[in-house]
Amino acid sequence: MPTLFRFLSVVAVIGGIIYGTIFALANFVSPKSREMTVVVPADKFLKK
């Protein structure tokens, strides 16, 4: 039983670290917005 508890504790700590990292990235890092232009060939519109 102590081995199971130790395993679950390690998994919980690793999960908490991953969750904290994702939370920090989502809240504290803001993406830079920029213009984007995509050229679409005319034959894409003519196909039916």
N, C-alpha and C positions, 0 to 999 in steps of 0.2 A: 504493500500500500504506500509506503513512503516513496517508492520509485515512481508510482503513478502520479502522486502529488507533485513531485519534483518535475516530472515531465510536463504536467499541465501548467505549472508555474512558469517554466521556461517558455512554453508556447504562448502563454498569456503576456509575458514580458516582450517577446519578439513581436507579437501582434500589436501591443501597445505602442512600440517604437515605430512600426510601420504606419499605424493609424495617425500617430502624432506627426510623422513626416508628411503624410498626405494632407493632413489638416493645415500644417504650416505652409506648404506649397500653395494650397488653395486660397489661403487668406492673406499671405504676406507677399506673394510674388504677383505682380501685375504684368500682363503681356503688353508688348508694344504693338499698337495698331498701325497698319500701313496699307497703302494701296496695292491692289492685286489685279492684274489684267490677264485674261486668258483668251487666246485667239481660237475660235471655233471654225473649222473649215466649212465652206459653203455646202459641200456634199453631205454633211450631216443633216442639213435641213431638207434637202431634196429627196432623200430616201424615204420610201413609204412601204 
